[in-house]
Amino acid sequence: MMTELVIGTFNLQCTIPNDSEAQTSLLRENSVDICALQEINFDNYRFGPDRFNSLSAFTKGNNSFVDYRYAPSIEFAHGSMGIGMVSELPVQSSEIISLYSEDAKPETIAELHKCYNEYDPQKPETLEHLEEFNRRTTSIEPRVAIRSQFKIGDKSLAFYATHLSFETEALRHTQLVQLRNMLRKDPADCTILAGDLNVDQSTKELNFLRDEFTLSNGNGGVWYDTFSGIDENMKVNSVDNIILSKNIRLLETKMIPTDLSDHQLLTAKIELS
């Protein structure tokens, strides 16, 4: 029995109050079954006196998905920021995985947590404290992944959602090796890694994965520039990807243009057999 699915990854852009109703509709219009989401503001006060949740329409309302998972990466504005996944299929089990990140610069992590957690637009001194900290210090934000397991027909599928570090290529490579080793050992029949991988220095950053996995972005040498913002530190904009175990057939990769974020929605139509 063969099953077709549409897998997505979408960075929601945490620096603005995202329109989750429109973003959810975008996923619906493109028949996305499982989607990794990044830059989630979760019940925090980032934008004013009321709590804001980037996932509101994804998890409640007419267009909401059947299931979802959220993983905080760090406290922020008396709530948190993190990553998530939404799915039209029920999740059998899930876990949050800590990635090598703040371990690379442990001497700054305590103050980073304090600055992020105290951030409050109603209190200008907390914004100034974070700006001063960033001027004075180079820090590494914590990064995580979510592993969700699904049963699809007679197959088990492990779906990893993540958002890797932007700070250095070496740090990202360490995280990618960590995830590759998890995918290698995963007991599920099929595995997928999806997210904003922040591979912004060269398309060759992912070359070491090609022997064991299929890259949706970069397949056949075709790269989609999924980041549409401006960042002078970036050399390439094809940062979002959906990486498949070799026993999954990639039928089509699409980038759906949108002005709902500074990232475009990336989708991969796949076939499990």
N, C-alpha and C positions, 0 to 999 in steps of 0.2 A: 504494500500500500504506500502511495506517495502523497505527501502533504506539502502544500505550498504555504509559505508564510511571508509576510512583509515585516522586516526588522528595521528599526529606525534608531537614530541617535540625534539628539537636539539639545544644544546649549541654550538655556532660556534667557541668559544675560541678567546677572544679579544686580547690576548697577542701576537698573530702572525698574519701576513697578510693572512687571510683565503682565500682559493681557492673556491670562491663562484660558479664558473662554475662546479667544481667537486661536491660540496655540493648540488647544485641544481639537478645535474644528479642523485645523490644518492637518493634524495627524489622522483624523477621521476621513477627511477628503482624500487622503492618500492611502487609505485602507491599512494603516499600520497596526500590526498585531501585538508586537512587543517593542518597547522603545526605551532606550537609556536617556536619562535627563541629567543635565548638569547645571550648576550655578543656581541652586534652589535656595531662596530665602524661606525659612520655615518658622512661622509664628514669631517673627522678630519685629523690632521697632525701627528698622532701617530707614523708613520713609516718613516717619511722623509718629503721632501719639497713638495710632491704632496698630495692632498687630497685623502683619502682612504674611500671607502664605502663598508662595508661587504655585503650589499644587492645587489650589482651591477648586478649579473647574475640572482638573484631571481626576479628582477623587470624589467629587460631589456634583450633582446636577444632571441634566439631560444627556450630556456628551461624555460623562465620566466613564472610566475604564472599569473592567470587572475587578481587577486587582492592582495593587501598587506596593512598592516598598520605598522607604526613605532611609538614608544613612547620613547622619550629621558628620561633617569633617571637622568643624570647629564651632565653638559658641560665637554668636554675633548678635549685638544689639539686644541683649537679654533674651535671645532665642538661639537660633543656629543657622548655619549655612551647610549645604551638602549636596549629595547626588541622590538620584532615585531611578526607578523604572516603573513603567505602567504597562499593563498587559490586558488583552482580551481573553487570555487563558488564565485559569486559576493557578496560583503558585503553590507547589507542593511543600517546599521548604526554602528557607533563605538564611543567609548569614552575612555579616559585615566583616570585611577583611581589612586590617590596617596595612597600608603600604609603606615601604621605606620612604620617609619624607623628612619630618622634623628631626629625625635621628641624625640627619646630616649636619644640623646646626642646633644642637640641644641647648646651647647657652642662651638662646634668645626666645625659646618657646614659651616660657612662663610669662614674660612681659607681653608677648604677642597675644596670648590668650586673654590677658587682662585688658589690653587695649581693645581687642575685638569685642569682648563681652560687654564692656562699659560703653561702647559706641552708642550715642543717643543724639539725634539731630536737634532735640530740644535742649541739649546741653553742649554748647559750642566748645567748651573746654575739653570734652571727650574727643571731639573731632581733631582739635589741635594736638592733643596727646598722641593720637595715632599718626598724624602727619609728622610730628617731631620724631616719633619712634622710627618711622620709615626713612626719614632723612639721616638719622643717626646709625641705623642698624640694617644689615641685610639678614632677613629671616626666611625660613622655609615653612610654608603653610602645610598642615597635616593633610594627607590624602588617603582615601579609602576606596574600596571596591565593594560591590554587592554581588554575591552569587545567589541566583534564584534558580530553582530546579522545577522543570515542567515535565509532565507526561503527555506525549503527543502520539496518539496511536499506540504502537508497541515500542516506541522509542522514548528514551529519557534525554532531556535537553538541559544543559547547564548554561545559563546566560549570565555573563559577567558585565556589569555596568561600572564605568569608572571615569575619572577625570584626573589626568596625570599632571605632574608638576611642570610649570613653565620656566622655573628659575634657571636650570642648566640642562644641557643635553645629556651629560653624564648621569645626573639624577634620574632623568626620564628613562634612560637605558637600564639602570638598576631596577626601576619599577617594572619595566617591560619584561626583563628577565624573570623577575619574581612572578609575574602573571603567567608568562610562558610556562614556567615550571609547574604552576598550579593547573594550567590547562592540560599539560602533558599527563599529569597524575589523576586528573578528574575521572571519577568512575562513571560519569554519564556517557551515553552512547555518542552524543554530539555536543560540541561546545562552541560558544560564541562569545567574543569579547567586543563590546561596543562602547564608544564614548569619545569625548574630546581628549585625544592623546597628546595634544600640545606639541606635536612633532613639527616645530616651526623653523628649524634650521636647514633641513634637507629632506627630500623625499626618500633619501637612502637610510634614514633613521630606522625604518621598518624592514629593511632588506633581509636582516638575519632571521626573520620569521617566515619568509616565503617558502622555504623547503617543507615546512610542517603545516602551514596555514594558507588560506586564500584571503587576500586583502580585497575588500569591496572597493575602497577608494585606492586607486593605483592599479587595479586589475587591468592587465593588458597594456600597462603603461599610461592609462587614462586617469588623470588626477583632477579632482574637483576641489576648487578653492572655496571651502565651506565657511571660512572666516571672512566676513565682509567689512570688518572694522579697519582701523588704521593703527598699526603698531610698528614703530621704526626698528624694533628689535627682531622682528620676524622676517625671515628670508623666504619662506613659503607659507601659503595660507590653507593648504590641504591638511588641516589638523584633525579633522573628525574622521573616524573610520569604524567599520564593522568587519571584524576578523573572524573567519570561519574555519572550523576543523575541516580537513580534507574530504571527509565523508559527507559534507553538505555541498550541494550543487548551487552555485551562484547563477541565477537566471538573469538578473538585471540590477544594475546600480543606478540610482537616480539622485540628483540634487535638486531639491525643490526651493526655488528662490522665494524669499519672504523678507518683509521689513519688520517682522515681529521680534527680531533679535539681531544681534551682530554676528550670528551664525546662521547658516542655511540648514534646513532639515536634510539629512542624508538618509536614504533608504536602500535596502537590499532585498530584492525578492529572491527567496531561496526555496530549495526543494529538499525535503527529508525523504529518504527512501529506505 
